Amino acid sequence: VFWNLHYPTEHGPGVWDGQANFTDFADRAARRGLFVYLRIGPYVCAEWTYGGVPLWLAQKPGITFRGTDKAWQAAMRRFFADVVRRT
């Protein structure tokens, strides 16, 4: 689940439709007897800009990723809560 796809900007409800609708994808796979390995970011892959971490977060002055940085933790908490609620 690419964080920067769902949250291209810091504020707002996020993007969960169209290409970003992972629940529809999982439902379609299940109807065909397939399993989905849902990999929730923050870091998804090296081939994607910032590995899927939103650019707006990466540009916050002094922020550190994957640690105890308060801004990082607050943003991660929001993202994970939204993903879990839709799963």
VENURTA-V35097 format. One record per run of one state. SS is the DSSP state (hx for helix, st for strand, lp for the rest). FROM is the first residue (numbers start at 0). LEN is the number of residues. If there is no record, write none. Layout:
ss:SS from:FROM len:LEN
ss:SS from:FROM len:LEN
//
This chain:
ss:lp from:0 len:2
ss:hx from:2 len:4
ss:lp from:6 len:11
ss:hx from:17 len:3
ss:lp from:20 len:1
ss:hx from:21 len:10
ss:lp from:31 len:17
ss:hx from:48 len:4
ss:lp from:52 len:2
ss:hx from:54 len:4
ss:lp from:58 len:11
ss:hx from:69 len:17
ss:lp from:86 len:1
//
